[in-house]
């Protein structure tokens, strides 16, 4: 999957912003310190988040950023897509009939990886920023199913 630091850092910064007292603008410098992310990198990300309608900026003394909608209404997929991060597991262009081979054909595993990308997108669309900050993102990751050995 092509989820770079851009997407991960945007989610981290938005979670930080959402966890601060409501109605009080948060400076990027404060987020940068708490999350250990470069301030200049955050400025780039928040420019995209603002254009994507996820945050609004407040100018002047005591200014900073606020969520443009509630944490419960903000989906993790929205954040990742706002910073131009494609959610895909193939090396092909999403939705293109052309594949990744030199002859523009699809590899044998193309459908597998394309569906994985779809499932990742569906999952990230099902998780809100509120769930992240309240630590209620539950699942079975890390739990392997019980295995049986043949003949037992």
Secondary structure, DSSP 8 states (H G I E B T S, - for coil): ----HHHHHHHHHHHHHHTS-TTS-B-HHHHHHHHT--HHHHHHHHHHHHHTTSEEEE-STT-EEEESS-GGG-BHHHHHHHTT----SSSS-TT-SS-SSTTS---TTHHHHHHHHHHHHHHHHH-BHHHHHTT-----TT-------TT-
